[in-house]
Amino acid sequence: MIRNRISSNIFSTWRRPIWSVSRRMYSNSHSLHYVKDFPTLSNKIDDMLQGESSQEHILDSIRACHNLQQTIHNYDKFWEDPTNIKINDKIVEVLLMESVNFTDDLLKQIFLLQLPTITTLAVIEAFYKKNPESFIPKETALIPLRFCLYNGDLQNALKLTDLTTGHKNYIEAKSKELRKGTIQLLGSTVGAGLFANLGVKLGLESGYIPSAWANMTSVYAMVAAYIVNSSFFAAVVKFGRVAVAGGGDYLTWQKGTFYTHWWKHSDEMLFCTKIMETDIALNGTGSASEGLIEELCRTDETLTNGRTLQPGYTRNGKKVRLLATRDNLNELMLQAYWMTGGDGFEWVEPDQDPADIMWKQHLAQFDTPLVGDDATTKSLKWADDLIESDKQDKMIGDNL
């Protein structure tokens, strides 16, 4: 009985601290989502992260900040409340803590929270401060880009592109990938050639290859040459698809741009193409805005190494991406229609995609004025009545 009582007491004292600590950690992180003012939220986050800053706690803190943001602003009215500046600074402060391990997975999870793009840009800058040599993969960078384009925020989409697929760390990673592929291709070529010339002879001398095959050395050389040529052309096809296909029907490279630049900046071209597609869809005219074309396809003849064009910045600090627009297919089709008098053309009603309708409805809410609830709206009815009475008086005066 004494042994059982001692063992049960040990078990009970051992369990109680663990249960109480886990309960306290859960209650702290869970209570963040019910805070409606920033000073209280900031203090609760500091208390929760004081002892431990795990990835779950970091995400809970940022999620709570995002919930508070959503009660303050719409997407296009972010800076109309100064509290958002404090929330932005708090998120950056949390991510820059020495105890926070800002990994690629944590960055991806933050992107999935769909923060405002202005906050996302601040998060990316904090990521580079904690990881100066790292880069953001294309698959991860596409998460905030799609959300940014969904909200029609093309200006911040360009900034997001420059901080991800257009960042110097990303370009350096693509350069290493290109060098690695080139070395592998050359290594396979040299290896196949050595095997055709020396490998067969050594195999015959050592007895691994029957002497009856001694006269088939030329056949081995043909097989080796076929393997080398196949691998070379496969590498060329892959290089060409990756380097050119990103522009789609809208963008290509400026004349004088070297081929290695195509590979290193292919993902940047892909992101810029998505931005142009969104701009064309917003305009509804079948062509992109002149301002966007000027930003993407800026030229500067001084940025050259004597033989090929080089990316960089103009004297005014404007980025030169070495992109150029393709011929507008809609304009070419329209010209062909007028030149042929409509022969060979058939009028087809455009399809109504429900996703496009929902997207346009989503963008329409950003154009609404800052008006409160229904009571506030009804209180402004006197202004509408006054405007209508002025219109009626003017019409009566014109008739007289």
C-alpha positions as CSV (number, residue, x, y, z in Angstrom):
1,M,0.0,0.0,0.0
2,I,2.8,2.4,0.8
3,R,4.5,1.6,-2.5
4,N,1.3,2.1,-4.5
5,R,0.7,5.4,-2.7
6,I,4.2,6.7,-3.4
7,S,4.0,5.7,-7.1
8,S,0.6,7.3,-7.5
9,N,1.9,10.5,-5.9
10,I,4.9,10.6,-8.1
11,F,2.7,10.1,-11.2
12,S,0.3,12.8,-10.1
13,T,3.1,15.4,-9.4
14,W,4.7,14.5,-12.7
15,R,1.6,15.0,-14.8
16,R,0.3,18.2,-13.3
17,P,3.1,20.6,-14.5
18,I,3.0,19.2,-18.1
19,W,-0.8,19.5,-18.3
20,S,-0.9,23.0,-16.8
21,V,1.9,24.3,-19.1
22,S,0.2,22.9,-22.2
23,R,-3.1,24.3,-21.1
24,R,-1.6,27.7,-20.5
25,M,0.2,27.7,-23.9
26,Y,-3.0,26.7,-25.7
27,S,-5.1,29.3,-23.8
28,N,-2.6,32.1,-24.6
29,S,-2.4,31.3,-28.3
30,H,-6.2,30.8,-28.5
31,S,-7.0,34.0,-26.7
32,L,-5.1,36.1,-29.3
33,H,-7.9,35.7,-31.8
34,Y,-10.4,37.5,-29.6
35,V,-8.3,40.7,-29.1
36,K,-9.8,43.7,-30.8
37,D,-7.2,46.4,-30.0
38,F,-3.5,46.6,-30.9
39,P,-1.9,47.4,-27.5
40,T,-3.5,44.4,-25.9
41,L,-2.6,42.1,-28.8
42,S,1.0,43.3,-28.7
43,N,1.4,42.6,-25.0
44,K,-0.2,39.2,-25.3
45,I,2.2,38.3,-28.2
46,D,5.2,39.4,-26.1
47,D,4.1,37.3,-23.2
48,M,3.5,34.2,-25.4
49,L,6.9,34.5,-27.2
50,Q,8.9,35.3,-24.1
51,G,9.4,31.7,-23.2
52,E,9.3,29.8,-26.5
53,S,9.0,30.9,-30.1
54,S,8.1,27.8,-32.0
55,Q,6.7,27.9,-35.5
56,E,3.2,27.4,-34.3
57,H,3.4,30.3,-31.9
58,I,4.8,32.6,-34.7
59,L,2.0,31.6,-37.0
60,D,-0.6,32.2,-34.2
61,S,0.8,35.6,-33.6
62,I,0.8,36.6,-37.2
63,R,-2.6,35.1,-37.7
64,A,-3.9,37.2,-34.8
65,C,-2.4,40.3,-36.4
66,H,-4.0,39.5,-39.7
67,N,-7.4,39.1,-38.0
68,L,-7.0,42.5,-36.5
69,Q,-6.1,43.9,-39.9
70,Q,-9.2,42.5,-41.4
71,T,-11.4,44.4,-38.9
72,I,-9.6,47.7,-39.8
73,H,-9.2,47.9,-43.5
74,N,-10.2,46.7,-46.9
75,Y,-7.4,45.7,-49.3
76,D,-7.3,49.0,-51.2
77,K,-7.6,51.2,-48.0
78,F,-4.7,49.7,-46.1
79,W,-2.9,52.8,-45.0
80,E,-6.0,54.9,-44.2
81,D,-5.7,53.7,-40.5
82,P,-2.3,54.2,-38.8
83,T,-2.9,51.1,-36.7
84,N,-1.9,49.0,-39.8
85,I,1.6,50.5,-39.6
86,K,1.9,49.4,-36.1
87,I,0.7,45.9,-37.0
88,N,3.2,45.7,-39.8
89,D,6.0,46.7,-37.5
90,K,4.9,44.1,-35.0
91,I,4.9,41.3,-37.5
92,V,8.4,42.3,-38.6
93,E,9.6,42.6,-35.0
94,V,8.4,39.0,-34.3
95,L,10.1,37.6,-37.3
96,L,13.4,39.3,-36.6
97,M,13.6,37.9,-33.1
98,E,16.8,36.0,-32.4
99,S,14.9,33.0,-31.2
100,V,12.9,32.7,-34.4
101,N,14.1,30.2,-37.0
102,F,12.8,31.9,-40.2
103,T,12.8,28.9,-42.5
104,D,11.4,28.4,-46.0
105,D,8.5,26.4,-44.6
106,L,7.6,29.2,-42.2
107,L,7.7,31.7,-45.0
108,K,5.4,29.5,-47.1
109,Q,2.9,29.1,-44.2
110,I,2.9,32.9,-43.7
111,F,2.1,33.4,-47.4
112,L,-0.8,31.0,-47.1
113,L,-2.4,33.3,-44.5
114,Q,-3.0,35.8,-47.4
115,L,-1.7,38.9,-45.7
116,P,-2.1,42.2,-47.5
117,T,0.6,42.5,-50.1
118,I,2.2,45.5,-48.3
119,T,2.7,43.3,-45.2
120,T,3.9,40.4,-47.4
121,L,6.6,42.7,-48.9
122,A,7.8,43.5,-45.4
123,V,7.8,39.8,-44.5
124,I,10.0,39.1,-47.5
125,E,12.5,41.8,-46.6
126,A,12.6,40.4,-43.1
127,F,13.3,36.9,-44.6
128,Y,16.3,38.2,-46.5
129,K,17.6,39.9,-43.3
130,K,17.5,36.6,-41.5
131,N,18.8,34.6,-44.5
132,P,21.0,36.8,-46.6
133,E,22.1,33.9,-48.9
134,S,18.7,32.3,-49.4
135,F,16.2,32.7,-52.2
136,I,12.4,32.2,-52.4
137,P,11.4,29.3,-54.8
138,K,9.1,30.0,-57.6
139,E,6.4,27.7,-56.3
140,T,6.4,29.6,-53.0
141,A,6.5,33.0,-54.6
142,L,3.5,32.2,-56.7
143,I,1.2,32.1,-53.6
144,P,1.4,35.9,-52.8
145,L,1.6,36.8,-56.5
146,R,-1.8,35.1,-57.3
147,F,-3.4,36.8,-54.3
148,C,-2.0,40.1,-55.4
149,L,-3.3,39.7,-58.9
150,Y,-6.6,38.6,-57.6
151,N,-7.0,42.0,-55.9
152,G,-5.8,43.8,-59.1
153,D,-2.8,45.3,-57.3
154,L,-0.4,45.3,-60.3
155,Q,2.0,47.8,-58.8
156,N,2.8,45.7,-55.7
157,A,2.8,42.6,-58.0
158,L,5.8,44.1,-59.8
159,K,7.5,44.8,-56.4
160,L,6.8,41.2,-55.4
161,T,8.4,40.0,-58.6
162,D,11.5,42.0,-58.0
163,L,11.9,40.6,-54.5
164,T,11.4,37.0,-55.5
165,T,12.2,35.7,-59.0
166,G,13.9,39.0,-59.9
167,H,16.1,39.0,-56.7
168,K,19.8,38.7,-57.0
169,N,19.8,35.5,-54.9
170,Y,17.3,33.9,-57.2
171,I,19.3,34.8,-60.3
172,E,22.5,33.4,-58.7
173,A,20.7,30.1,-57.9
174,K,19.6,29.9,-61.6
175,S,23.2,30.6,-62.7
176,K,24.4,27.7,-60.5
177,E,21.7,25.5,-62.0
178,L,22.9,26.4,-65.5
179,R,26.5,25.8,-64.7
180,K,25.7,22.4,-63.1
181,G,23.7,21.3,-66.1
182,T,26.5,22.4,-68.5
183,I,29.1,20.5,-66.5
184,Q,26.9,17.4,-66.5
185,L,26.3,17.6,-70.2
186,L,30.0,18.0,-70.9
187,G,30.9,15.2,-68.5
188,S,28.5,12.8,-70.2
189,T,29.9,13.7,-73.6
190,V,33.5,13.1,-72.5
191,G,32.5,9.9,-70.7
192,A,30.7,8.5,-73.7
193,G,33.7,9.3,-75.9
194,L,36.2,7.7,-73.6
195,F,34.1,4.6,-73.3
196,A,33.8,4.2,-77.0
197,N,37.6,4.6,-77.5
198,L,39.2,3.2,-74.4
199,G,36.5,1.3,-72.6
200,V,36.1,-1.3,-75.4
201,K,39.8,-1.9,-75.7
202,L,40.2,-2.4,-72.0
203,G,37.2,-4.7,-72.0
204,L,38.8,-6.8,-74.8
205,E,42.2,-7.0,-73.1
206,S,40.7,-8.0,-69.7
207,G,38.4,-10.5,-71.2
208,Y,35.1,-8.9,-70.1
209,I,34.1,-8.4,-73.8
210,P,34.4,-11.5,-76.1
211,S,37.1,-11.3,-78.8
212,A,34.4,-11.9,-81.4
213,W,33.2,-8.4,-80.8
214,A,36.6,-6.8,-81.5
215,N,35.6,-5.7,-85.0
216,M,32.5,-3.9,-83.7
217,T,34.4,-0.9,-82.2
218,S,32.9,1.4,-84.9
219,V,29.4,0.3,-83.8
220,Y,30.2,1.3,-80.3
221,A,31.4,4.6,-81.5
222,M,28.1,5.2,-83.4
223,V,26.1,4.3,-80.3
224,A,28.1,6.6,-78.1
225,A,27.7,9.4,-80.7
226,Y,24.0,8.8,-80.8
227,I,23.8,9.1,-77.0
228,V,25.8,12.2,-76.9
229,N,23.7,13.9,-79.7
230,S,20.5,12.9,-78.1
231,S,21.5,14.3,-74.7
232,F,22.7,17.5,-76.3
233,F,19.6,18.1,-78.3
234,A,17.4,17.2,-75.3
235,A,19.3,19.8,-73.2
236,V,18.8,22.4,-76.0
237,V,15.1,21.8,-76.2
238,K,14.7,22.0,-72.5
239,F,16.7,25.2,-72.4
240,G,14.7,26.8,-75.2
241,R,11.3,25.9,-73.6
242,V,12.2,27.2,-70.2
243,A,13.8,30.4,-71.6
244,V,11.1,31.4,-74.1
245,A,7.8,29.8,-73.1
246,G,7.5,32.0,-70.0
247,G,6.5,35.0,-72.1
248,G,3.5,33.3,-73.6
249,D,1.7,35.4,-76.3
250,Y,2.7,38.7,-74.7
251,L,6.4,39.1,-73.9
252,T,9.7,38.1,-75.5
253,W,13.4,39.2,-75.1
254,Q,14.9,42.3,-76.6
255,K,17.2,41.8,-79.5
256,G,20.8,41.6,-78.3
257,T,20.0,39.7,-75.1
258,F,22.3,36.7,-74.6
259,Y,20.9,33.2,-74.2
260,T,22.1,32.7,-70.7
261,H,20.1,35.7,-69.6
262,W,17.0,34.0,-71.0
263,W,17.5,31.0,-68.7
264,K,18.4,33.0,-65.5
265,H,15.5,35.4,-65.9
266,S,12.9,33.0,-67.3
267,D,10.8,32.9,-64.1
268,E,10.9,36.6,-63.8
269,M,9.5,36.8,-67.4
270,L,6.8,34.3,-66.3
271,F,5.7,36.5,-63.4
272,C,5.7,39.6,-65.6
273,T,3.6,37.8,-68.2
274,K,1.0,37.0,-65.5
275,I,0.9,40.6,-64.5
276,M,0.3,41.7,-68.1
277,E,-2.4,39.1,-68.6
278,T,-4.2,40.5,-65.5
279,D,-3.8,44.1,-66.8
280,I,-5.3,43.1,-70.2
281,A,-8.2,41.4,-68.5
282,L,-8.8,44.5,-66.4
283,N,-8.7,46.9,-69.3
284,G,-11.1,44.9,-71.4
285,T,-9.5,46.3,-74.6
286,G,-7.3,43.3,-75.5
287,S,-4.1,45.3,-74.9
288,A,-2.0,46.2,-71.9
289,S,-1.7,49.7,-70.4
290,E,1.0,51.9,-71.8
291,G,2.4,52.5,-68.3
292,L,2.8,48.8,-67.7
293,I,4.5,48.2,-71.1
294,E,6.9,51.1,-70.4
295,E,7.7,49.6,-67.0
296,L,8.3,46.1,-68.3
297,C,9.9,46.8,-71.6
298,R,12.2,49.8,-70.7
299,T,15.3,50.1,-72.9
300,D,18.7,51.7,-72.2
301,E,21.5,51.4,-74.7
302,T,24.1,52.2,-72.1
303,L,23.5,48.9,-70.3
304,T,25.8,46.7,-72.4
305,N,29.1,45.0,-72.2
306,G,30.0,45.8,-75.7
307,R,28.5,42.7,-77.3
308,T,25.1,42.0,-75.5
309,L,22.6,43.8,-73.5
310,Q,22.7,43.7,-69.7
311,P,20.0,44.1,-67.1
312,G,20.4,46.9,-64.7
313,Y,19.0,50.3,-63.7
314,T,18.8,53.6,-65.6
315,R,20.2,56.9,-64.2
316,N,16.8,57.6,-62.7
317,G,16.7,54.3,-60.8
318,K,14.3,52.6,-63.2
319,K,14.8,48.9,-63.7
320,V,15.6,47.5,-67.1
321,R,14.3,43.9,-67.5
322,L,15.3,43.5,-71.2
323,L,11.7,42.4,-72.1
324,A,9.8,43.3,-75.2
325,T,6.2,42.9,-76.3
326,R,5.1,40.5,-78.9
327,D,2.8,41.4,-81.7
328,N,-0.8,41.7,-80.5
329,L,-2.7,38.7,-81.9
330,N,-6.0,40.5,-81.6
331,E,-4.8,43.5,-83.6
332,L,-3.3,41.2,-86.3
333,M,-6.6,39.3,-86.5
334,L,-8.5,42.6,-86.8
335,Q,-6.3,43.7,-89.6
336,A,-6.7,40.4,-91.4
337,Y,-10.5,40.8,-91.0
338,W,-10.6,44.2,-92.7
339,M,-8.1,43.2,-95.4
340,T,-10.1,40.1,-96.4
341,G,-13.5,41.8,-95.9
342,G,-14.5,39.2,-93.3
343,D,-14.0,36.2,-95.6
344,G,-13.1,33.1,-93.6
345,F,-14.1,34.7,-90.2
346,E,-17.0,33.5,-88.1
347,W,-18.5,35.5,-85.3
348,V,-18.5,33.5,-82.0
349,E,-20.1,34.7,-78.8
350,P,-17.4,34.9,-76.1
351,D,-17.8,32.5,-73.2
352,Q,-18.9,33.8,-69.9
353,D,-16.6,32.2,-67.3
354,P,-18.2,32.3,-63.8
355,A,-14.8,32.7,-62.3
356,D,-14.3,35.9,-64.3
357,I,-17.6,37.3,-63.1
358,M,-16.8,36.5,-59.5
359,W,-13.4,38.2,-59.9
360,K,-14.9,41.3,-61.3
361,Q,-17.4,41.4,-58.5
362,H,-14.5,41.1,-56.0
363,L,-12.7,44.0,-57.6
364,A,-15.8,46.1,-57.7
365,Q,-15.9,46.3,-53.9
366,F,-12.6,48.2,-53.8
367,D,-14.2,51.1,-55.6
368,T,-16.8,51.7,-52.9
369,P,-16.5,54.8,-50.7
370,L,-15.7,54.6,-47.1
371,V,-19.2,54.4,-45.7
372,G,-20.2,52.7,-42.5
373,D,-23.2,50.6,-41.7
374,D,-26.7,50.9,-43.0
375,A,-27.5,53.6,-40.4
376,T,-24.7,55.8,-41.6
377,T,-25.8,55.2,-45.2
378,K,-29.4,56.2,-44.4
379,S,-28.1,59.3,-42.6
380,L,-26.6,60.5,-45.9
381,K,-29.9,60.3,-47.7
382,W,-30.4,64.0,-47.2
383,A,-27.5,64.6,-49.6
384,D,-29.0,62.5,-52.3
385,D,-32.4,64.3,-51.9
386,L,-30.6,67.7,-52.1
387,I,-28.8,66.7,-55.3
388,E,-32.0,65.4,-56.9
389,S,-33.9,68.7,-55.9
390,D,-31.1,70.7,-57.5
391,K,-31.4,68.7,-60.7
392,Q,-35.2,69.2,-60.8
393,D,-34.8,73.0,-60.3
394,K,-32.3,73.2,-63.1
395,M,-34.5,71.3,-65.4
396,I,-37.5,73.6,-64.6
397,G,-35.3,76.6,-65.2
398,D,-34.1,75.3,-68.6
399,N,-37.7,74.7,-69.6
400,L,-38.7,78.2,-68.7
